[in-house]
Amino acid sequence: MEIPGFENKIIIKAVQEHGTPLEIASSGMLSGNMDRARRALSFCGWQDNIFYSYKTNPVPDALRILHQNGAGAEVISERELNMAIGLGVPPDRIVFNGIYKSPLALRTAVEKKIKCINIDFPQELDIINALTETYSGKIGVGLRVRPSVGWQGQFGHIIKDGSAYAMAQRIIANKKLDLKTIHFHLGSSNLAIYCRAIDESLDFIRNVNRRLGADIRTLDIGGGFPGQDMRLLTLWEQGWLRIFDRPWPFMAESSNNGFEILAGTARYFQRAKTEHGLNDLTMWVEPGRLITGNAQVLAVKVVGLRRSGRKNYAIVDGGRVGAAGPLVGETRKLSVLGNKEGCKKKVYDIMGPTCMPWDRLVAGICLPELEIDDIMCIEGAGAYFVPMETEFSFDKPKSTMVG
């Protein structure tokens, strides 16, 4: 069975050269996905307003390809900021988000004159205000707000209770700060949720501009656009798996097309900003899994087979604990390489190599009868697999790039 965008013979050659577990990224798919995202925004003239989310897949070789194909950088930490600078990303192509930005990282961001620092926690403003005392120019900043939809909790400043407006007042009070951006991030979302968040944010921008004399020029809508064949497990699926140790037996709703949601969001934003009297406003996006999710696979090798009780277990050399952390609450496709046509089928639990009973990649999957040294590929490994890897008992997977 061929994996979209990857030829089996290329995967097998990479495994023979580097061993397993192995992260394999496709340069062609990375470039192709960036091109699709740019085309989704090009009708608005916003094709250069894509800032790739470093936290999703911080692999330098992959990031270089994305930057060569028009992506800026969205970073959330001192380490990611330094990585973007080290990769030669122009400062005016870097957006700094995150709920904790170290004082040193904020100083670096100011000195390098990056595109925007989106303020989340109030203490960040205190640090930036102190920096303005010794800084001669204006510092461009944004404000992370929290609409009534999407991620809540510790993120952003609430629009409805006035917290966001009060924070905007604090920013504007410092004449050395230029409040030019409003930012939100919703998590995994659909078009309807984006539209609602946009409406609430546009109302907020109009009020701040009119009442506080601001000149906000950008709405940064973050990421959260779904990747193909990867999604969060529903509450029903998670509960069934926990109680019965088997996957939910009914067909779950398929994932939305993230590129269509991106294009639909841009079209809605273009109409809505005019209705709110904000014709000059532009939109930034910070996609992650949409761009790199399906452009990378994790190859693992079957190293053990056993039947215990009523279950068949296949032990592979890269599990959830060390190599595939997102599988704790997300779905991915799994393929077995090689000629397995006509093989008898069996139901397996695919287990990792650690001494942890929850180190399971997949439960109750029907596959051709497995043999020792069979190679399996977990698709969608370009979304949060690499940053969640650990060295618990085993080395992290190696990585390579193919055409």
Secondary structure, DSSP 8 states (H G I E B T S, - for coil): --BTTB-HHHHHHHHHHH-SSEEEEEHHHHHHHHHHHHHHHHTTT-TT-BEEEGGG---HHHHHHHHHTT-EEEE-SHHHHHHHHHTT--GGGEEE--S---HHHHHHHHHHT-SEEEE-SHHHHHHHHHHHTT--S-EEEEEEEE-SSS--TTSSEESTTSHHHHHHHHHHHSTTEEEEEEE---SS--HHHHHHHHHHHHHHHHHHHHHH-----EEE-------TT-EE--HHHHHHHHHHSS--SS-------HHHHHHHHHHHHHHHHHHTT-TT-EEEB--SHHHHGGGEEEEEEEEEEEEETTEEEEEESS-TTTT-GGGGTEE--EEE-S--TT--EEEEEEE-SSS-TT-EEEEEEEEE---TT-EEEES-TTTTTGGG---SSS---EEEEE-
